[in-house]
Amino acid sequence: MSDFSGMIAFRLKGGFDSVSKLLANLRVCNVAVSLGDCCTLIEHPASMTHITIEKERRERLGITDDLIRLSVGLEDARDIIRDLDRALARA
């Protein structure tokens, strides 16, 4: 690694059902509550880090049921992309 990593957030069409399928089909990206590690981590804030906040308040804050957060790690970028492509195709 010669530079910084990246963190992104994105939303999935299909809501929570699609999010659940995506997370279940990942093999390289690790589902985790923390986003601070050297490996690629992915989380669903509405059911993980922000689950104790009532839904209406979460949504006002932009934390919707279709939101995913991804922290890119040190794996080969092609492996991460293939993993996400495969899991998204099944979501």
Biopython code that builds the backbone (N, CA, C, O; Angstrom):
import numpy as np
from Bio.PDB.StructureBuilder import StructureBuilder

atoms = [
    (1, "MET", "N", (0.852, -1.176, 0.000)),
    (1, "MET", "CA", (0.000, 0.000, 0.000)),
    (1, "MET", "C", (0.892, 1.230, 0.000)),
    (1, "MET", "O", (1.798, 1.360, 0.823)),
    (2, "SER", "N", (0.624, 2.120, -0.925)),
    (2, "SER", "CA", (1.448, 3.315, -1.023)),
    (2, "SER", "C", (0.679, 4.588, -0.685)),
    (2, "SER", "O", (1.256, 5.675, -0.681)),
    (3, "ASP", "N", (-0.603, 4.467, -0.404)),
    (3, "ASP", "CA", (-1.420, 5.640, -0.123)),
    (3, "ASP", "C", (-2.490, 5.275, 0.897)),
    (3, "ASP", "O", (-2.380, 4.260, 1.584)),
    (4, "PHE", "N", (-3.504, 6.089, 0.992)),
    (4, "PHE", "CA", (-4.555, 5.877, 1.974)),
    (4, "PHE", "C", (-5.627, 4.922, 1.451)),
    (4, "PHE", "O", (-5.743, 4.689, 0.248)),
    (5, "SER", "N", (-6.377, 4.396, 2.351)),
    (5, "SER", "CA", (-7.505, 3.545, 2.009)),
    (5, "SER", "C", (-8.727, 4.422, 1.787)),
    (5, "SER", "O", (-8.628, 5.648, 1.811)),
    (6, "GLY", "N", (-9.874, 3.799, 1.572)),
    (6, "GLY", "CA", (-11.073, 4.576, 1.346)),
    (6, "GLY", "C", (-12.265, 4.013, 2.083)),
    (6, "GLY", "O", (-12.346, 2.814, 2.350)),
    (7, "MET", "N", (-13.184, 4.894, 2.404)),
    (7, "MET", "CA", (-14.438, 4.487, 3.002)),
    (7, "MET", "C", (-15.547, 5.078, 2.159)),
    (7, "MET", "O", (-15.522, 6.259, 1.814)),
    (8, "ILE", "N", (-16.524, 4.241, 1.829)),
    (8, "ILE", "CA", (-17.654, 4.716, 1.041)),
    (8, "ILE", "C", (-18.944, 4.240, 1.671)),
    (8, "ILE", "O", (-18.963, 3.277, 2.438)),
    (9, "ALA", "N", (-20.011, 4.921, 1.338)),
    (9, "ALA", "CA", (-21.356, 4.508, 1.738)),
    (9, "ALA", "C", (-22.190, 4.466, 0.471)),
    (9, "ALA", "O", (-22.037, 5.310, -0.412)),
    (10, "PHE", "N", (-23.071, 3.482, 0.386)),
    (10, "PHE", "CA", (-23.961, 3.373, -0.760)),
    (10, "PHE", "C", (-25.262, 2.729, -0.337)),
    (10, "PHE", "O", (-25.355, 2.111, 0.723)),
    (11, "ARG", "N", (-26.263, 2.884, -1.181)),
    (11, "ARG", "CA", (-27.587, 2.322, -0.903)),
    (11, "ARG", "C", (-27.919, 1.269, -1.939)),
    (11, "ARG", "O", (-27.504, 1.362, -3.094)),
    (12, "LEU", "N", (-28.668, 0.270, -1.517)),
    (12, "LEU", "CA", (-29.077, -0.813, -2.408)),
    (12, "LEU", "C", (-30.561, -0.730, -2.715)),
    (12, "LEU", "O", (-31.379, -0.522, -1.819)),
    (13, "LYS", "N", (-30.903, -0.893, -3.982)),
    (13, "LYS", "CA", (-32.314, -1.048, -4.332)),
    (13, "LYS", "C", (-32.785, -2.353, -3.706)),
    (13, "LYS", "O", (-32.035, -3.328, -3.656)),
    (14, "GLY", "N", (-33.998, -2.372, -3.239)),
    (14, "GLY", "CA", (-34.518, -3.589, -2.626)),
    (14, "GLY", "C", (-34.492, -3.561, -1.114)),
    (14, "GLY", "O", (-34.980, -4.488, -0.467)),
    (15, "GLY", "N", (-33.926, -2.502, -0.537)),
    (15, "GLY", "CA", (-33.968, -2.321, 0.902)),
    (15, "GLY", "C", (-33.258, -3.393, 1.700)),
    (15, "GLY", "O", (-32.243, -3.943, 1.273)),
    (16, "PHE", "N", (-33.812, -3.681, 2.872)),
    (16, "PHE", "CA", (-33.176, -4.586, 3.825)),
    (16, "PHE", "C", (-32.995, -5.989, 3.267)),
    (16, "PHE", "O", (-31.998, -6.645, 3.568)),
    (17, "ASP", "N", (-33.941, -6.463, 2.457)),
    (17, "ASP", "CA", (-33.801, -7.809, 1.875)),
    (17, "ASP", "C", (-32.553, -7.901, 1.013)),
    (17, "ASP", "O", (-31.803, -8.873, 1.102)),
    (18, "SER", "N", (-32.328, -6.892, 0.179)),
    (18, "SER", "CA", (-31.135, -6.882, -0.664)),
    (18, "SER", "C", (-29.867, -6.752, 0.161)),
    (18, "SER", "O", (-28.859, -7.390, -0.140)),
    (19, "VAL", "N", (-29.913, -5.935, 1.192)),
    (19, "VAL", "CA", (-28.759, -5.778, 2.083)),
    (19, "VAL", "C", (-28.406, -7.118, 2.723)),
    (19, "VAL", "O", (-27.236, -7.497, 2.762)),
    (20, "SER", "N", (-29.401, -7.828, 3.218)),
    (20, "SER", "CA", (-29.167, -9.131, 3.854)),
    (20, "SER", "C", (-28.535, -10.117, 2.890)),
    (20, "SER", "O", (-27.607, -10.837, 3.256)),
    (21, "LYS", "N", (-29.028, -10.155, 1.668)),
    (21, "LYS", "CA", (-28.471, -11.061, 0.659)),
    (21, "LYS", "C", (-27.039, -10.683, 0.311)),
    (21, "LYS", "O", (-26.176, -11.551, 0.184)),
    (22, "LEU", "N", (-26.786, -9.381, 0.158)),
    (22, "LEU", "CA", (-25.427, -8.929, -0.134)),
    (22, "LEU", "C", (-24.464, -9.397, 0.947)),
    (22, "LEU", "O", (-23.444, -10.018, 0.646)),
    (23, "LEU", "N", (-24.779, -9.105, 2.195)),
    (23, "LEU", "CA", (-23.885, -9.440, 3.299)),
    (23, "LEU", "C", (-23.673, -10.943, 3.418)),
    (23, "LEU", "O", (-22.580, -11.387, 3.770)),
    (24, "ALA", "N", (-24.703, -11.729, 3.129)),
    (24, "ALA", "CA", (-24.603, -13.185, 3.237)),
    (24, "ALA", "C", (-23.736, -13.789, 2.140)),
    (24, "ALA", "O", (-23.234, -14.902, 2.296)),
    (25, "ASN", "N", (-23.555, -13.075, 1.037)),
    (25, "ASN", "CA", (-22.830, -13.634, -0.105)),
    (25, "ASN", "C", (-21.407, -13.119, -0.262)),
    (25, "ASN", "O", (-20.748, -13.439, -1.251)),
    (26, "LEU", "N", (-20.926, -12.341, 0.672)),
    (26, "LEU", "CA", (-19.551, -11.843, 0.605)),
    (26, "LEU", "C", (-18.571, -12.904, 1.097)),
    (26, "LEU", "O", (-18.873, -13.653, 2.027)),
    (27, "ARG", "N", (-17.400, -12.963, 0.472)),
    (27, "ARG", "CA", (-16.369, -13.912, 0.882)),
    (27, "ARG", "C", (-15.043, -13.225, 1.224)),
    (27, "ARG", "O", (-14.301, -13.717, 2.074)),
    (28, "VAL", "N", (-14.739, -12.112, 0.586)),
    (28, "VAL", "CA", (-13.501, -11.379, 0.836)),
    (28, "VAL", "C", (-13.757, -10.255, 1.834)),
    (28, "VAL", "O", (-13.004, -10.087, 2.793)),
    (29, "CYS", "N", (-14.802, -9.499, 1.610)),
    (29, "CYS", "CA", (-15.175, -8.411, 2.514)),
    (29, "CYS", "C", (-15.775, -9.009, 3.780)),
    (29, "CYS", "O", (-16.625, -9.896, 3.710)),
    (30, "ASN", "N", (-15.339, -8.532, 4.917)),
    (30, "ASN", "CA", (-15.803, -9.057, 6.203)),
    (30, "ASN", "C", (-16.892, -8.176, 6.789)),
    (30, "ASN", "O", (-16.734, -6.958, 6.878)),
    (31, "VAL", "N", (-17.994, -8.789, 7.187)),
    (31, "VAL", "CA", (-19.068, -8.062, 7.855)),
    (31, "VAL", "C", (-18.612, -7.816, 9.295)),
    (31, "VAL", "O", (-18.263, -8.749, 10.018)),
    (32, "ALA", "N", (-18.624, -6.533, 9.697)),
    (32, "ALA", "CA", (-18.126, -6.181, 11.030)),
    (32, "ALA", "C", (-18.743, -4.874, 11.495)),
    (32, "ALA", "O", (-19.103, -4.027, 10.678)),
    (33, "VAL", "N", (-18.865, -4.710, 12.784)),
    (33, "VAL", "CA", (-19.403, -3.466, 13.340)),
    (33, "VAL", "C", (-18.369, -2.354, 13.243)),
    (33, "VAL", "O", (-18.715, -1.219, 12.913)),
    (34, "SER", "N", (-17.122, -2.656, 13.522)),
    (34, "SER", "CA", (-16.049, -1.666, 13.431)),
    (34, "SER", "C", (-15.598, -1.549, 11.979)),
    (34, "SER", "O", (-15.607, -2.533, 11.239)),
    (35, "LEU", "N", (-15.206, -0.351, 11.578)),
    (35, "LEU", "CA", (-14.670, -0.162, 10.236)),
    (35, "LEU", "C", (-13.182, 0.173, 10.280)),
    (35, "LEU", "O", (-12.642, 0.708, 9.311)),
    (36, "GLY", "N", (-12.518, -0.132, 11.382)),
    (36, "GLY", "CA", (-11.111, 0.181, 11.525)),
    (36, "GLY", "C", (-10.258, -1.069, 11.574)),
    (36, "GLY", "O", (-10.058, -1.645, 12.643)),
    (37, "ASP", "N", (-9.753, -1.496, 10.422)),
    (37, "ASP", "CA", (-8.898, -2.674, 10.357)),
    (37, "ASP", "C", (-8.136, -2.626, 9.039)),
    (37, "ASP", "O", (-8.428, -1.781, 8.192)),
    (38, "CYS", "N", (-7.178, -3.505, 8.852)),
    (38, "CYS", "CA", (-6.420, -3.525, 7.600)),
    (38, "CYS", "C", (-7.122, -4.350, 6.520)),
    (38, "CYS", "O", (-6.737, -4.292, 5.352)),
    (39, "CYS", "N", (-8.144, -5.113, 6.897)),
    (39, "CYS", "CA", (-8.893, -5.865, 5.892)),
    (39, "CYS", "C", (-10.188, -5.105, 5.550)),
    (39, "CYS", "O", (-10.639, -4.248, 6.310)),
    (40, "THR", "N", (-10.759, -5.434, 4.414)),
    (40, "THR", "CA", (-11.972, -4.759, 3.974)),
    (40, "THR", "C", (-13.132, -5.157, 4.873)),
    (40, "THR", "O", (-13.403, -6.340, 5.078)),
    (41, "LEU", "N", (-13.810, -4.151, 5.403)),
    (41, "LEU", "CA", (-14.933, -4.365, 6.314)),
    (41, "LEU", "C", (-16.167, -3.680, 5.754)),
    (41, "LEU", "O", (-16.087, -2.616, 5.139)),
    (42, "ILE", "N", (-17.308, -4.313, 5.981)),
    (42, "ILE", "CA", (-18.577, -3.782, 5.483)),
    (42, "ILE", "C", (-19.604, -3.905, 6.600)),
    (42, "ILE", "O", (-19.590, -4.868, 7.368)),
    (43, "GLU", "N", (-20.487, -2.928, 6.683)),
    (43, "GLU", "CA", (-21.503, -2.979, 7.736)),
    (43, "GLU", "C", (-22.816, -2.377, 7.274)),
    (43, "GLU", "O", (-22.871, -1.596, 6.323)),
    (44, "HIS", "N", (-23.865, -2.762, 7.972)),
    (44, "HIS", "CA", (-25.215, -2.241, 7.760)),
    (44, "HIS", "C", (-25.576, -1.458, 9.016)),
    (44, "HIS", "O", (-26.024, -2.045, 10.000)),
    (45, "PRO", "N", (-25.387, -0.137, 8.996)),
    (45, "PRO", "CA", (-25.575, 0.668, 10.204)),
    (45, "PRO", "C", (-26.939, 0.521, 10.870)),
    (45, "PRO", "O", (-27.020, 0.501, 12.098)),
    (46, "ALA", "N", (-28.011, 0.419, 10.086)),
    (46, "ALA", "CA", (-29.358, 0.365, 10.669)),
    (46, "ALA", "C", (-29.575, -0.859, 11.554)),
    (46, "ALA", "O", (-30.363, -0.805, 12.498)),
    (47, "SER", "N", (-28.881, -1.967, 11.259)),
    (47, "SER", "CA", (-29.059, -3.170, 12.068)),
    (47, "SER", "C", (-27.839, -3.488, 12.923)),
    (47, "SER", "O", (-27.819, -4.489, 13.640)),
    (48, "MET", "N", (-26.821, -2.632, 12.844)),
    (48, "MET", "CA", (-25.608, -2.911, 13.601)),
    (48, "MET", "C", (-25.274, -1.735, 14.526)),
    (48, "MET", "O", (-25.700, -1.726, 15.681)),
    (49, "THR", "N", (-24.533, -0.764, 14.048)),
    (49, "THR", "CA", (-24.043, 0.318, 14.904)),
    (49, "THR", "C", (-25.124, 1.261, 15.403)),
    (49, "THR", "O", (-24.958, 1.878, 16.455)),
    (50, "HIS", "N", (-26.233, 1.388, 14.674)),
    (50, "HIS", "CA", (-27.277, 2.346, 15.043)),
    (50, "HIS", "C", (-28.621, 1.669, 15.345)),
    (50, "HIS", "O", (-29.669, 2.311, 15.277)),
    (51, "ILE", "N", (-28.588, 0.398, 15.672)),
    (51, "ILE", "CA", (-29.824, -0.355, 15.904)),
    (51, "ILE", "C", (-30.614, 0.169, 17.101)),
    (51, "ILE", "O", (-31.834, 0.014, 17.143)),
    (52, "THR", "N", (-29.953, 0.778, 18.060)),
    (52, "THR", "CA", (-30.659, 1.246, 19.256)),
    (52, "THR", "C", (-31.375, 2.582, 19.041)),
    (52, "THR", "O", (-32.135, 3.030, 19.900)),
    (53, "ILE", "N", (-31.132, 3.207, 17.905)),
    (53, "ILE", "CA", (-31.793, 4.479, 17.588)),
    (53, "ILE", "C", (-33.100, 4.179, 16.866)),
    (53, "ILE", "O", (-33.117, 3.378, 15.931)),
    (54, "GLU", "N", (-34.187, 4.807, 17.283)),
    (54, "GLU", "CA", (-35.478, 4.534, 16.649)),
    (54, "GLU", "C", (-35.421, 4.852, 15.151)),
    (54, "GLU", "O", (-34.728, 5.772, 14.715)),
    (55, "LYS", "N", (-36.168, 4.066, 14.385)),
    (55, "LYS", "CA", (-36.106, 4.120, 12.926)),
    (55, "LYS", "C", (-36.337, 5.521, 12.364)),
    (55, "LYS", "O", (-35.607, 5.945, 11.468)),
    (56, "GLU", "N", (-37.321, 6.239, 12.861)),
    (56, "GLU", "CA", (-37.621, 7.581, 12.348)),
    (56, "GLU", "C", (-36.428, 8.522, 12.523)),
    (56, "GLU", "O", (-36.107, 9.304, 11.627)),
    (57, "ARG", "N", (-35.782, 8.440, 13.672)),
    (57, "ARG", "CA", (-34.611, 9.298, 13.922)),
    (57, "ARG", "C", (-33.444, 8.886, 13.033)),
    (57, "ARG", "O", (-32.760, 9.739, 12.468)),
    (58, "ARG", "N", (-33.213, 7.564, 12.908)),
    (58, "ARG", "CA", (-32.147, 7.083, 12.019)),
    (58, "ARG", "C", (-32.347, 7.613, 10.609)),
    (58, "ARG", "O", (-31.404, 8.093, 9.979)),
    (59, "GLU", "N", (-33.569, 7.526, 10.117)),
    (59, "GLU", "CA", (-33.845, 7.966, 8.746)),
    (59, "GLU", "C", (-33.629, 9.470, 8.586)),
    (59, "GLU", "O", (-33.139, 9.917, 7.549)),
    (60, "ARG", "N", (-33.990, 10.248, 9.601)),
    (60, "ARG", "CA", (-33.714, 11.690, 9.550)),
    (60, "ARG", "C", (-32.218, 11.955, 9.465)),
    (60, "ARG", "O", (-31.788, 12.938, 8.862)),
    (61, "LEU", "N", (-31.429, 11.077, 10.070)),
    (61, "LEU", "CA", (-29.975, 11.208, 10.046)),
    (61, "LEU", "C", (-29.359, 10.633, 8.769)),
    (61, "LEU", "O", (-28.149, 10.732, 8.566)),
    (62, "GLY", "N", (-30.191, 10.029, 7.906)),
    (62, "GLY", "CA", (-29.693, 9.439, 6.664)),
    (62, "GLY", "C", (-29.282, 7.990, 6.787)),
    (62, "GLY", "O", (-28.698, 7.424, 5.863)),
    (63, "ILE", "N", (-29.582, 7.386, 7.923)),
    (63, "ILE", "CA", (-29.218, 5.985, 8.152)),
    (63, "ILE", "C", (-30.438, 5.129, 7.847)),
    (63, "ILE", "O", (-31.184, 4.727, 8.740)),
    (64, "THR", "N", (-30.616, 4.866, 6.570)),
    (64, "THR", "CA", (-31.786, 4.139, 6.088)),
    (64, "THR", "C", (-31.519, 2.638, 6.057)),
    (64, "THR", "O", (-30.377, 2.198, 6.182)),
    (65, "ASP", "N", (-32.585, 1.859, 5.889)),
    (65, "ASP", "CA", (-32.454, 0.396, 5.867)),
    (65, "ASP", "C", (-31.665, -0.120, 4.674)),
    (65, "ASP", "O", (-31.215, -1.266, 4.685)),
    (66, "ASP", "N", (-31.489, 0.700, 3.647)),
    (66, "ASP", "CA", (-30.755, 0.264, 2.456)),
    (66, "ASP", "C", (-29.310, 0.759, 2.416)),
    (66, "ASP", "O", (-28.617, 0.553, 1.420)),
    (67, "LEU", "N", (-28.848, 1.412, 3.493)),
    (67, "LEU", "CA", (-27.504, 1.987, 3.535)),
    (67, "LEU", "C", (-26.455, 0.955, 3.941)),
    (67, "LEU", "O", (-26.653, 0.185, 4.881)),
    (68, "ILE", "N", (-25.345, 0.954, 3.221)),
    (68, "ILE", "CA", (-24.190, 0.095, 3.500)),
    (68, "ILE", "C", (-22.964, 0.988, 3.629)),
    (68, "ILE", "O", (-22.824, 1.967, 2.896)),
    (69, "ARG", "N", (-22.080, 0.651, 4.556)),
    (69, "ARG", "CA", (-20.792, 1.351, 4.672)),
    (69, "ARG", "C", (-19.682, 0.340, 4.429)),
    (69, "ARG", "O", (-19.720, -0.782, 4.935)),
    (70, "LEU", "N", (-18.693, 0.755, 3.645)),
    (70, "LEU", "CA", (-17.594, -0.119, 3.256)),
    (70, "LEU", "C", (-16.270, 0.584, 3.516)),
    (70, "LEU", "O", (-16.057, 1.704, 3.051)),
    (71, "SER", "N", (-15.390, -0.062, 4.249)),
    (71, "SER", "CA", (-14.049, 0.442, 4.492)),
    (71, "SER", "C", (-13.081, -0.468, 3.738)),
    (71, "SER", "O", (-12.929, -1.641, 4.076)),
    (72, "VAL", "N", (-12.429, 0.083, 2.713)),
    (72, "VAL", "CA", (-11.562, -0.702, 1.843)),
    (72, "VAL", "C", (-10.251, -1.014, 2.558)),
    (72, "VAL", "O", (-9.616, -0.133, 3.138)),
    (73, "GLY", "N", (-9.863, -2.277, 2.505)),
    (73, "GLY", "CA", (-8.651, -2.724, 3.174)),
    (73, "GLY", "C", (-7.490, -2.929, 2.221)),
    (73, "GLY", "O", (-7.437, -2.331, 1.146)),
    (74, "LEU", "N", (-6.565, -3.777, 2.624)),
    (74, "LEU", "CA", (-5.314, -3.978, 1.901)),
    (74, "LEU", "C", (-5.359, -5.112, 0.882)),
    (74, "LEU", "O", (-4.361, -5.354, 0.204)),
    (75, "GLU", "N", (-6.469, -5.803, 0.756)),
    (75, "GLU", "CA", (-6.549, -6.888, -0.216)),
    (75, "GLU", "C", (-6.354, -6.337, -1.629)),
    (75, "GLU", "O", (-6.456, -5.130, -1.850)),
    (76, "ASP", "N", (-6.083, -7.201, -2.555)),
    (76, "ASP", "CA", (-5.981, -6.796, -3.949)),
    (76, "ASP", "C", (-7.319, -6.215, -4.390)),
    (76, "ASP", "O", (-8.367, -6.815, -4.155)),
    (77, "ALA", "N", (-7.284, -5.059, -5.022)),
    (77, "ALA", "CA", (-8.519, -4.379, -5.437)),
    (77, "ALA", "C", (-9.389, -5.270, -6.316)),
    (77, "ALA", "O", (-10.616, -5.230, -6.224)),
    (78, "ARG", "N", (-8.761, -6.069, -7.164)),
    (78, "ARG", "CA", (-9.547, -6.957, -8.047)),
    (78, "ARG", "C", (-10.337, -7.984, -7.248)),
    (78, "ARG", "O", (-11.458, -8.331, -7.620)),
    (79, "ASP", "N", (-9.765, -8.471, -6.157)),
    (79, "ASP", "CA", (-10.470, -9.443, -5.314)),
    (79, "ASP", "C", (-11.686, -8.796, -4.644)),
    (79, "ASP", "O", (-12.754, -9.403, -4.561)),
    (80, "ILE", "N", (-11.515, -7.573, -4.171)),
    (80, "ILE", "CA", (-12.618, -6.855, -3.535)),
    (80, "ILE", "C", (-13.726, -6.595, -4.550)),
    (80, "ILE", "O", (-14.902, -6.812, -4.259)),
    (81, "ILE", "N", (-13.355, -6.138, -5.721)),
    (81, "ILE", "CA", (-14.345, -5.843, -6.765)),
    (81, "ILE", "C", (-15.093, -7.106, -7.177)),
    (81, "ILE", "O", (-16.317, -7.084, -7.309)),
    (82, "ARG", "N", (-14.375, -8.197, -7.379)),
    (82, "ARG", "CA", (-15.037, -9.471, -7.747)),
    (82, "ARG", "C", (-16.000, -9.918, -6.655)),
    (82, "ARG", "O", (-17.110, -10.364, -6.944)),
    (83, "ASP", "N", (-15.578, -9.798, -5.407)),
    (83, "ASP", "CA", (-16.424, -10.194, -4.284)),
    (83, "ASP", "C", (-17.706, -9.364, -4.255)),
    (83, "ASP", "O", (-18.800, -9.911, -4.117)),
    (84, "LEU", "N", (-17.570, -8.053, -4.385)),
    (84, "LEU", "CA", (-18.738, -7.173, -4.382)),
    (84, "LEU", "C", (-19.632, -7.424, -5.595)),
    (84, "LEU", "O", (-20.856, -7.453, -5.466)),
    (85, "ASP", "N", (-19.031, -7.606, -6.767)),
    (85, "ASP", "CA", (-19.816, -7.890, -7.976)),
    (85, "ASP", "C", (-20.660, -9.152, -7.812)),
    (85, "ASP", "O", (-21.849, -9.170, -8.130)),
    (86, "ARG", "N", (-20.014, -10.213, -7.307)),
    (86, "ARG", "CA", (-20.707, -11.492, -7.120)),
    (86, "ARG", "C", (-21.836, -11.356, -6.097)),
    (86, "ARG", "O", (-22.945, -11.840, -6.329)),
    (87, "ALA", "N", (-21.561, -10.708, -4.980)),
    (87, "ALA", "CA", (-22.568, -10.561, -3.925)),
    (87, "ALA", "C", (-23.712, -9.636, -4.384)),
    (87, "ALA", "O", (-24.876, -9.892, -4.076)),
    (88, "LEU", "N", (-23.382, -8.577, -5.109)),
    (88, "LEU", "CA", (-24.435, -7.664, -5.609)),
    (88, "LEU", "C", (-25.335, -8.355, -6.622)),
    (88, "LEU", "O", (-26.536, -8.088, -6.671)),
    (89, "ALA", "N", (-24.770, -9.229, -7.420)),
    (89, "ALA", "CA", (-25.575, -9.965, -8.411)),
    (89, "ALA", "C", (-26.584, -10.877, -7.730)),
    (89, "ALA", "O", (-27.611, -11.213, -8.319)),
    (90, "ARG", "N", (-26.306, -11.277, -6.509)),
    (90, "ARG", "CA", (-27.196, -12.177, -5.761)),
    (90, "ARG", "C", (-28.127, -11.417, -4.808)),
    (90, "ARG", "O", (-29.013, -12.011, -4.194)),
    (91, "ALA", "N", (-27.922, -10.112, -4.691)),
    (91, "ALA", "CA", (-28.700, -9.297, -3.740)),
    (91, "ALA", "C", (-30.066, -8.921, -4.295)),
    (91, "ALA", "O", (-30.840, -8.241, -3.622)),
]
sb = StructureBuilder()
sb.init_structure("model")
sb.init_model(0)
sb.init_chain("A")
sb.init_seg("    ")
for serial, (resi, resn, name, xyz) in enumerate(atoms, 1):
    if name == "N":
        sb.init_residue(resn, " ", resi, " ")
    sb.init_atom(name, np.array(xyz, "f"), 0.0, 1.0, " ", f" {name:<3s}", serial, name[0])
structure = sb.get_structure()
